[in-house]
Amino acid sequence: MLAAVFVCAACGLVYELELVALASYLIGDSVTQASVVLSVMVFAMGIGSLLAKRLRCHAAVGFGLLEAALALIGGSSALVLYASFAWLGESQYVLVGFSLAIGVLIGAEIPLLMTLIQRVDRQDAGGAVADLFAADYVGALVGGLAFPFLLLPMLGQLTGTLFTGSVNAAAGGALVLWVFRRDLSARSRWLLVLANVSVIAVLATATVLVDDFERAARRAVYGDQVRVAVQTGVQEVVLTGADRDSLDLYLDGRLRVSARDEYRYHEALVHPAMNGPRARVLILGGGDGLAAREVLRYDDVRSVTVVELDPEVTRLARTDPALSELNGHAFRDPRLTVVSADAFPWLRADRGRYDVVVSDLPDPGITASTKLYSAEFYGLVAEALAPDGRLVVHAGPLGARPQTFWTVEASVRAGGLAPRPYRVTGRYGGFAASPDRGGDDDREREDWGFLLAGPGAAPQVVLGAGGPEPRSLEGPELREGAREAAGARLPGLAPSTLIHPRYWEEV
């Protein structure tokens, strides 16, 4: 019986972690999603414990049906959550609904198990509670470790959750039908057999069809021209478009590159920072090779180091025909070196000095990126800069999220650098559907906000002297963008730090 409790507890924690992980991917801001899921679920567990009082007189059949329902709801939760995101464009309410339902069912387990265990071993209530919670907590430990290290890498979120539901149904059904078979009437026995067989059959059928479902959902989210879809150890990477002119690169559902106007973004990011010494350049992020393409256009650049967390992105940038053509085959240039690492610890260990640091990172409101927009991180960058070096940071759209932009500016300043803000308008209104790079074609044109900073006085926002001619960017546009940004300043904002991140409000 305690072995069955162990298995059911492991399955219950997998459901919780799966909801947190998938919600973070679909909705963003993992801190908020984890708080919503866990707080709602714990609240629902209390409700479930109260409701279980009514089932104690039919504890065996009640527990068997409860586990069947938990297996069906928990096992299908990832599938339904992803479907609501793909076809309805909304998954927050579905997330709360599943958190409530799973929490109620998990909360009802312990009161029923307390009743059942005392039928097997008539010990005192304290001893029964100790046995149950020991099995429950150890099972939770195993489930919590199995999710990231076994289920997620081997089966993925959808198949892993469906498999967990099948195990849950089998364990709960076997416990009641074997250990407590004498407590069941013939009608109850057949009801439990039918319920558990039906749940396992539904989950098994969904497992067989999950690949077709993923393809259909991916088309609903990304369109009909999906060429590459890879789930790496870091994120989901999707490439759409038949050639370099129609290419779009999505990371975890967020559009990071659109060939329609990426050149305006990357020219605005790179060229102002290249005005001055530029022999050694460090690019943080930018695994797509597009920032490196602009840097390598300068003949006097001797070395470029790209620090990218996900090696799969750089592999695609090297090997995918459309993406490698778009980045000008930057990874073939002998001056370029790629490092697969988290930029924060890598900067702490690196002892190099760079003339230019280009921060081409995801939005600071995405939890994994928040530390890379902190005052401590910019302090590390300041140590890595040469005395007359420059840092350029993409800080999000100044018009749409001014508080986020000026919080980044305050953080750069707190890190010991003097920043100068500027903005550039996207030709097509920014990268469509991207939370960190603008809006879509049907909306008013949005901007990209940048900060150019140095260890002394704030650098002037001008094109790199003696460099190549940008495709679309001109000096007067940069000067006007700097004036507009300076006039839109929000004073009095505190910097974001590792222990007090401040990027949640506008995301």
C-alpha distance (Angstrom), angle and dihedral (degrees) to the residues before:
residue distance angle dihedral
M1 . . .
L2 3.81 . .
A3 3.81 88.9 .
A4 3.81 89.0 57.2
V5 3.83 90.0 48.5
F6 3.81 88.2 51.4
V7 3.84 92.1 53.2
C8 3.81 94.6 44.6
A9 3.82 91.5 49.4
A10 3.81 90.8 51.1
C11 3.81 90.2 51.1
G12 3.80 92.0 48.4
L13 3.80 92.5 54.9
V14 3.80 91.4 47.7
Y15 3.81 88.8 57.0
E16 3.81 90.6 52.4
L17 3.79 94.5 48.1
E18 3.79 92.2 45.0
L19 3.81 91.4 54.3
V20 3.81 91.2 49.2
A21 3.80 93.7 46.9
L22 3.80 96.5 45.4
A23 3.80 93.6 43.3
S24 3.81 90.2 51.4
Y25 3.79 89.5 52.5
L26 3.82 96.4 44.3
I27 3.80 101.1 35.5
G28 3.82 103.5 21.2
D29 3.82 132.8 -138.0
S30 3.81 101.0 82.7
V31 3.82 93.2 -159.9
T32 3.81 91.9 61.3
Q33 3.80 94.0 42.3
A34 3.82 92.7 49.1
S35 3.80 90.0 48.9
V36 3.81 92.2 49.7
V37 3.81 95.1 46.8
L38 3.80 97.5 43.8
S39 3.80 97.8 41.8
V40 3.81 93.6 46.4
M41 3.78 91.1 45.2
V42 3.82 94.8 50.0
F43 3.81 90.0 47.6
A44 3.81 89.8 50.1
M45 3.80 91.1 49.4
G46 3.78 88.9 61.2
I47 3.81 90.2 51.1
G48 3.80 89.9 48.5
S49 3.80 92.0 52.4
L50 3.80 90.4 54.4
L51 3.79 93.2 47.0
A52 3.82 91.0 50.0
K53 3.82 89.9 68.7
R54 3.80 88.9 78.6
L55 3.81 91.5 56.2
R56 3.80 99.4 49.2
C57 3.79 92.8 95.3
H58 3.82 87.9 57.2
A59 3.79 95.3 34.3
A60 3.81 98.8 148.4
V61 3.78 99.8 49.8
G62 3.81 90.4 35.4
F63 3.81 92.1 55.4
G64 3.80 91.9 46.0
L65 3.83 93.1 52.4
L66 3.79 91.5 42.1
E67 3.82 91.9 55.6
A68 3.80 91.1 47.1
A69 3.81 90.0 53.0
L70 3.82 91.5 45.6
A71 3.80 91.1 50.2
L72 3.81 92.3 50.2
I73 3.81 96.4 44.7
G74 3.80 96.6 38.8
G75 3.80 94.4 41.2
S76 3.79 93.7 50.8
S77 3.82 96.5 39.2
A78 3.82 96.4 95.4
L79 3.79 91.8 47.4
V80 3.81 94.1 50.5
L81 3.81 93.8 41.9
Y82 3.80 91.8 52.6
A83 3.83 91.5 44.9
S84 3.81 91.4 53.2
F85 3.80 89.9 51.0
A86 3.82 93.8 46.9
W87 3.81 100.1 45.0
L88 3.80 105.2 21.0
G89 3.79 99.7 32.0
E90 3.82 90.5 -135.9
S91 3.80 127.8 92.1
Q92 3.83 106.0 152.2
Y93 3.81 95.2 90.2
V94 3.81 91.6 44.0
L95 3.81 88.6 51.6
V96 3.81 92.3 53.4
G97 3.81 90.9 45.7
F98 3.79 93.4 53.7
S99 3.81 91.6 44.2
L100 3.80 89.6 54.4
A101 3.80 95.5 45.3
I102 3.81 95.8 45.5
G103 3.80 91.4 44.2
V104 3.81 92.9 52.2
L105 3.82 91.7 50.2
I106 3.81 94.2 46.2
G107 3.80 91.0 47.3
A108 3.80 91.5 53.1
E109 3.82 92.6 56.1
I110 3.81 100.8 75.4
P111 3.86 98.7 53.3
L112 3.80 90.8 49.5
L113 3.80 92.5 44.7
M114 3.81 89.9 50.2
T115 3.79 89.0 56.6
L116 3.81 92.9 46.0
I117 3.80 97.7 46.0
Q118 3.78 92.1 54.2
R119 3.79 88.5 56.6
V120 3.81 89.1 57.8
D121 3.81 98.1 40.3
R122 3.79 117.4 14.1
Q123 3.77 96.4 -148.3
D124 3.78 125.5 143.7
A125 3.78 118.6 -74.7
G126 3.81 92.5 -109.2
G127 3.80 92.5 56.8
A128 3.81 91.8 47.3
V129 3.80 91.4 50.8
A130 3.82 91.0 49.2
D131 3.82 92.3 51.3
L132 3.79 93.8 46.3
F133 3.77 96.3 47.3
A134 3.80 92.3 45.2
A135 3.81 91.0 55.5
D136 3.81 91.0 41.0
Y137 3.81 95.7 51.3
V138 3.81 95.3 43.6
G139 3.80 88.9 48.9
A140 3.80 89.6 50.8
L141 3.80 89.1 52.5
V142 3.80 92.0 52.8
G143 3.82 92.3 45.6
G144 3.80 91.7 47.9
L145 3.81 91.8 52.7
A146 3.80 95.7 39.9
F147 3.81 93.4 56.3
P148 3.84 99.9 62.9
F149 3.81 98.7 27.1
L150 3.81 102.6 38.1
L151 3.80 117.5 9.8
L152 3.81 99.6 39.3
P153 3.84 98.7 47.2
M154 3.82 95.6 38.1
L155 3.80 103.3 37.2
G156 3.80 107.4 11.9
Q157 3.79 126.2 -130.4
L158 3.80 99.6 -67.5
T159 3.82 100.1 43.1
G160 3.81 91.7 37.2
T161 3.80 92.3 55.8
L162 3.81 93.0 45.2
F163 3.81 89.9 50.9
T164 3.82 90.5 48.9
G165 3.79 90.3 53.0
S166 3.81 91.4 52.6
V167 3.81 91.1 51.1
N168 3.81 89.8 47.9
A169 3.82 92.7 52.4
A170 3.80 92.7 46.2
A171 3.82 93.7 49.4
G172 3.81 95.5 46.0
G173 3.80 94.0 44.1
A174 3.81 93.9 46.3
L175 3.81 92.2 50.9
V176 3.78 94.9 53.9
L177 3.81 98.2 36.8
W178 3.80 93.6 48.0
V179 3.81 109.6 30.5
F180 3.83 97.3 31.8
R181 3.80 100.6 30.1
R182 3.80 90.9 121.2
D183 3.81 90.4 58.4
L184 3.79 91.4 58.2
S185 3.75 129.0 84.6
A186 3.79 117.9 -135.8
R187 3.78 89.6 -104.6
S188 3.82 92.6 51.1
R189 3.79 91.2 46.9
W190 3.80 92.9 54.2
L191 3.81 91.0 43.5
L192 3.81 90.6 56.0
V193 3.80 93.3 44.9
L194 3.81 90.9 50.5
A195 3.82 93.3 45.5
N196 3.81 95.3 49.6
V197 3.80 95.3 41.9
S198 3.81 89.7 49.3
V199 3.82 92.5 49.5
I200 3.79 92.9 48.2
A201 3.82 90.7 46.3
V202 3.81 91.8 51.0
L203 3.81 92.3 48.1
A204 3.81 92.4 45.4
T205 3.81 91.3 50.2
A206 3.80 90.4 49.4
T207 3.81 89.2 50.5
V208 3.81 91.0 54.1
L209 3.81 91.1 49.3
V210 3.81 97.4 40.1
D211 3.81 94.9 100.1
D212 3.81 91.7 54.0
F213 3.80 89.2 46.6
E214 3.82 92.2 51.3
R215 3.80 91.7 50.5
A216 3.81 92.3 49.2
A217 3.81 92.6 45.9
R218 3.79 91.2 47.1
R219 3.81 90.2 53.4
A220 3.80 89.5 49.8
V221 3.81 91.1 52.7
Y222 3.80 102.7 35.7
G223 3.81 104.3 22.2
D224 3.79 130.8 -115.0
Q225 3.81 98.6 -59.1
V226 3.82 100.9 74.4
R227 3.80 106.9 147.6
V228 3.81 102.7 166.2
A229 3.81 129.4 24.9
V230 3.81 117.0 172.4
Q231 3.80 129.7 168.8
T232 3.79 104.3 -151.4
G233 3.77 127.7 -175.6
V234 3.80 87.9 -94.5
Q235 3.82 108.2 35.9
E236 3.79 147.7 -28.7
V237 3.81 111.6 -79.0
V238 3.82 118.3 -160.9
L239 3.80 128.8 179.2
T240 3.80 120.4 -167.1
G241 3.79 132.9 179.1
A242 3.79 132.4 67.3
D243 3.83 97.6 -111.8
R244 3.80 143.8 3.8
D245 3.82 93.3 -78.5
S246 3.81 93.7 57.1
L247 3.81 99.3 33.7
D248 3.80 121.2 133.7
L249 3.81 124.0 -178.6
Y250 3.82 118.5 -156.3
L251 3.80 125.0 -169.9
D252 3.81 114.3 -166.6
G253 3.79 90.2 -18.5
R254 3.83 94.4 -51.9
L255 3.77 118.2 116.1
R256 3.80 106.5 -122.5
V257 3.82 101.3 168.1
S258 3.78 131.8 26.9
A259 3.80 115.9 -179.6
R260 3.81 89.3 -148.7
D261 3.79 93.7 77.3
E262 3.79 110.6 -8.8
Y263 3.81 89.4 117.9
R264 3.82 91.0 66.8
Y265 3.79 91.1 53.3
H266 3.80 95.3 46.1
E267 3.81 94.2 43.1
A268 3.81 90.3 51.4
L269 3.81 90.2 46.8
V270 3.80 98.8 47.5
H271 3.80 112.9 27.1
P272 3.84 100.7 60.3
A273 3.82 89.3 51.7
M274 3.83 91.1 53.4
N275 3.81 93.7 65.7
G276 3.80 100.3 111.1
P277 3.82 135.4 14.0
R278 3.81 108.6 -3.4
A279 3.79 109.2 162.8
R280 3.83 93.7 122.2
V281 3.82 119.3 38.7
L282 3.81 128.9 -177.9
I283 3.83 120.2 -161.3
L284 3.81 116.2 -164.4
G285 3.80 108.8 -156.9
G286 3.78 112.4 -13.8
G287 3.79 94.8 123.9
D288 3.81 88.9 156.4
G289 3.82 88.2 73.7
L290 3.81 95.1 -128.5
A291 3.80 97.1 115.1
A292 3.82 87.9 44.8
R293 3.81 89.0 53.0
E294 3.79 90.6 59.8
V295 3.81 93.7 43.9
L296 3.82 93.0 50.0
R297 3.79 90.9 55.6
Y298 3.82 86.8 78.4
D299 3.81 109.3 86.6
D300 3.81 94.3 -155.1
V301 3.83 92.9 60.0
R302 3.80 106.4 109.3
S303 3.82 102.3 -177.9
V304 3.81 137.5 12.3
T305 3.81 122.4 -168.2
V306 3.82 118.0 -164.3
V307 3.82 115.0 -163.1
E308 3.83 107.6 -163.9
L309 3.80 124.5 170.4
D310 3.83 96.7 -150.8
P311 3.82 115.2 56.1
E312 3.81 90.1 -166.5
V313 3.82 90.3 67.8
T314 3.79 92.3 54.5
R315 3.81 90.6 44.6
L316 3.80 90.3 55.6
A317 3.80 90.6 45.0
R318 3.80 87.8 56.7
T319 3.80 100.4 41.0
D320 3.81 110.5 26.2
P321 3.82 106.4 95.6
A322 3.82 96.5 -141.8
L323 3.81 97.2 42.2
S324 3.82 94.6 43.3
E325 3.80 89.5 49.8
L326 3.80 90.5 49.1
N327 3.82 92.2 52.0
G328 3.81 91.0 47.8
H329 3.83 91.6 -115.2
A330 3.80 87.7 -71.6
F331 3.79 92.8 167.0
R332 3.80 91.1 64.4
D333 3.80 90.9 62.7
P334 3.85 109.3 105.3
R335 3.81 90.1 -142.7
L336 3.82 91.5 67.0
T337 3.82 124.5 87.2
V338 3.82 123.5 -174.7
V339 3.80 123.0 -150.0
S340 3.83 120.0 -171.2
A341 3.79 103.3 -148.4
D342 3.78 146.9 108.2
A343 3.81 104.4 -86.2
F344 3.82 94.9 -136.5
P345 3.84 100.6 59.7
W346 3.81 90.4 33.5
L347 3.81 91.2 58.2
R348 3.80 90.5 47.7
A349 3.80 90.5 55.7
D350 3.81 98.3 37.9
R351 3.80 117.1 93.4
G352 3.80 97.9 -172.7
R353 3.80 127.2 120.7
Y354 3.79 119.5 -136.1
D355 3.77 132.7 -163.8
V356 3.80 92.5 -152.5
V357 3.82 131.7 22.9
V358 3.82 116.3 -168.4
S359 3.81 114.2 -163.5
D360 3.82 105.2 -158.7
L361 3.80 98.5 166.3
P362 3.83 137.4 143.0
D363 3.78 121.8 -88.6
P364 3.84 114.9 -63.2
G365 3.82 90.7 -126.9
I366 3.82 89.8 67.6
T367 3.79 100.6 92.9
A368 3.80 96.7 -133.5
S369 3.81 89.3 56.4
T370 3.80 98.9 45.0
K371 3.81 94.9 90.3
L372 3.83 88.6 53.7
Y373 3.81 89.0 61.7
S374 3.81 96.0 47.4
A375 3.80 128.9 113.5
E376 3.81 89.2 -115.2
F377 3.80 91.3 56.3
Y378 3.78 92.7 50.1
G379 3.80 87.9 49.6
L380 3.81 88.0 59.1
V381 3.81 90.1 48.3
A382 3.82 90.3 50.9
E383 3.82 89.5 55.1
A384 3.82 90.3 50.2
L385 3.83 94.3 51.2
A386 3.78 123.2 94.1
P387 3.84 114.2 -120.1
D388 3.81 91.1 -94.4
G389 3.82 95.3 31.7
R390 3.81 127.6 128.9
L391 3.79 134.9 -140.2
V392 3.80 122.1 -157.9
V393 3.81 120.4 -166.0
H394 3.78 130.9 -170.5
A395 3.82 100.5 -138.3
G396 3.82 101.6 178.2
P397 3.82 131.2 -100.4
L398 3.78 109.8 -30.7
G399 3.80 94.0 -158.0
A400 3.81 98.2 47.1
R401 3.83 99.8 37.5
P402 3.80 109.5 21.3
Q403 3.81 95.0 159.1
T404 3.80 91.8 57.0
F405 3.81 91.8 46.5
W406 3.80 95.0 50.4
T407 3.80 91.6 43.7
V408 3.80 87.7 58.1
E409 3.82 88.0 49.5
A410 3.81 91.0 51.7
S411 3.81 90.0 48.3
V412 3.81 92.7 51.1
R413 3.80 89.1 50.1
A414 3.83 91.4 48.4
G415 3.81 88.7 52.5
G416 3.80 89.9 63.6
L417 3.81 100.6 -96.9
A418 3.81 130.8 116.8
P419 3.84 108.9 -129.3
R420 3.79 130.5 -159.3
P421 3.84 115.8 -163.7
Y422 3.80 126.2 -141.7
R423 3.78 137.8 164.7
V424 3.80 137.2 -150.8
T425 3.80 126.4 -164.3
G426 3.79 118.8 -126.8
R427 3.79 115.5 -119.1
Y428 3.80 92.7 -134.9
G429 3.77 98.0 28.6
G430 3.78 95.6 -83.9
F431 3.77 130.9 -71.7
A432 3.80 105.7 -27.5
A433 3.81 118.3 -112.2
S434 3.79 92.3 -0.6
P435 3.81 118.4 137.5
D436 3.78 91.6 -159.2
R437 3.79 102.0 40.2
G438 3.78 111.3 40.1
G439 3.78 140.6 -84.6
D440 3.80 138.1 -59.7
D441 3.78 135.4 -81.7
D442 3.80 95.3 -94.1
R443 3.78 94.4 58.6
E444 3.76 131.1 73.1
R445 3.77 112.4 -77.7
E446 3.77 112.4 -84.8
D447 3.76 131.9 -157.3
W448 3.76 141.2 -122.4
G449 3.79 114.4 -130.9
F450 3.80 122.1 -148.7
L451 3.79 139.0 178.8
L452 3.80 122.2 -148.5
A453 3.81 110.9 -163.5
G454 3.78 140.7 174.8
P455 3.81 137.3 -175.3
G456 3.82 91.8 -110.3
A457 3.77 125.9 25.3
A458 3.80 118.0 -5.0
P459 3.84 109.5 -90.0
Q460 3.79 121.1 -116.5
V461 3.81 115.9 -104.8
V462 3.80 101.4 -120.8
L463 3.79 135.6 126.8
G464 3.79 118.0 -84.4
A465 3.80 109.1 -85.8
G466 3.79 115.7 -120.7
G467 3.78 92.1 10.2
P468 3.80 134.9 119.6
E469 3.78 122.8 -68.8
P470 3.84 111.0 -98.1
R471 3.78 117.1 -123.5
S472 3.80 96.6 -123.5
L473 3.80 109.7 -8.2
E474 3.81 121.5 100.5
G475 3.79 133.6 -172.6
P476 3.83 96.1 -117.3
E477 3.80 90.1 52.7
L478 3.81 90.6 53.5
R479 3.81 92.7 48.3
E480 3.80 91.2 49.2
G481 3.82 90.3 47.3
A482 3.81 90.1 52.5
R483 3.82 91.6 50.4
E484 3.81 92.0 48.5
A485 3.79 92.2 48.9
A486 3.81 93.4 48.3
G487 3.81 89.8 51.3
A488 3.79 92.8 52.9
R489 3.82 95.9 55.7
L490 3.82 118.9 146.0
P491 3.82 105.8 -150.3
G492 3.78 128.0 -151.2
L493 3.82 100.2 33.4
A494 3.81 116.8 147.2
P495 3.82 120.7 -129.3
S496 3.79 121.2 -104.9
T497 3.81 115.2 -113.5
L498 3.78 135.6 -176.5
I499 3.79 92.4 -101.1
H500 3.81 95.2 38.7
P501 3.81 111.8 35.7
R502 3.80 112.8 -174.9
Y503 3.79 106.0 -171.1
W504 3.82 103.5 96.2
E505 3.80 104.2 87.6
E506 3.81 102.6 75.2
V507 3.81 100.5 30.7
